């Protein structure tokens, strides 16, 4: 998935991440803008999931 595809998909799944991982804040989710690796790292830290698992979740949603 390239960065543009990720950004488009990310706009669709922000709410789902917030529902599943209630401790995520809007600031955490704002990292999507051009910072894919940082975003995935922050999500990984907050959720305890692997980057691969997070990418799979995004692809499914």
C-alpha positions in Angstrom: 0.0 0.0 0.0 1.5 3.4 -1.0 1.2 6.5 1.1 -1.7 8.0 -0.8 -3.7 4.7 -0.6 -3.0 4.6 3.1 -4.2 8.2 3.7 -7.4 7.5 1.8 -8.0 4.3 3.8 -7.0 5.9 7.0 -9.7 8.5 6.7 -12.2 5.6 6.7 -10.8 3.7 9.7 -10.0 6.4 12.3 -13.4 5.9 14.0 -13.0 2.2 14.1 -9.6 2.4 15.8 -11.0 4.8 18.3 -13.9 2.4 19.0 -11.6 -0.6 19.4 -8.8 1.2 21.3 -10.5 3.8 23.5 -7.2 5.3 24.8 -6.3 6.7 21.4 -6.7 10.4 21.1 -7.3 12.7 18.1 -3.7 13.8 18.4 -2.5 10.1 18.1 -4.6 9.8 14.9 -3.4 13.0 13.3 0.0 11.3 12.7 -1.5 9.9 9.4 -0.6 13.0 7.5 2.7 12.0 5.8 4.0 10.1 8.8 3.1 6.5 8.2 5.9 5.0 10.1 5.4 7.3 13.1 1.7 6.6 13.0 2.2 2.9 12.9 4.7 3.1 15.7 2.4 5.2 17.9 -0.5 2.8 17.2 1.7 -0.1 18.0 2.8 1.5 21.3 -0.8 2.2 22.3 -2.4 -1.0 21.1 0.4 -3.6 21.7 -0.2 -4.9 18.2 2.5 -5.5 15.6 2.8 -3.1 12.6 1.9 -6.0 10.3 -1.3 -6.7 12.4 -2.2 -3.0 12.3 -1.7 -2.8 8.5 -3.9 -5.9 8.2 -6.6 -4.3 10.3 -6.5 -1.1 8.1 -6.7 -3.2 4.9 -9.8 -5.1 6.3 -11.6 -2.0 7.3 
